[in-house]
């Protein structure tokens, strides 16, 4: 990842997922993450995603959506639910989710 998502003019929504990895191997985590981005990008209402993880295991992923309905549909996607369950049981020590309405954005190329 690492690229800044190209989003439309606001308003739109941001889902901010913050996580702390559990101790241990976290087998399959990266592969599942890639699969979830690929799957989300095919969902109606998906606008983009940005993701980073620090060396301390704390990560933030922000996905952008056209509507609250699109976010709900993504949350309920059966393959996404498998990833959620695996995150709870194997990958994360803790995590949090925030949903925000983006009313303004400003970008500058330098």
Beta strands, then each sheet from edge to edge (+ up, - down):
strand 1: 12-21
strand 2: 46-53
strand 3: 58-65
strand 4: 92-102
sheet 1: 2+ 3- 1+ 4-
end
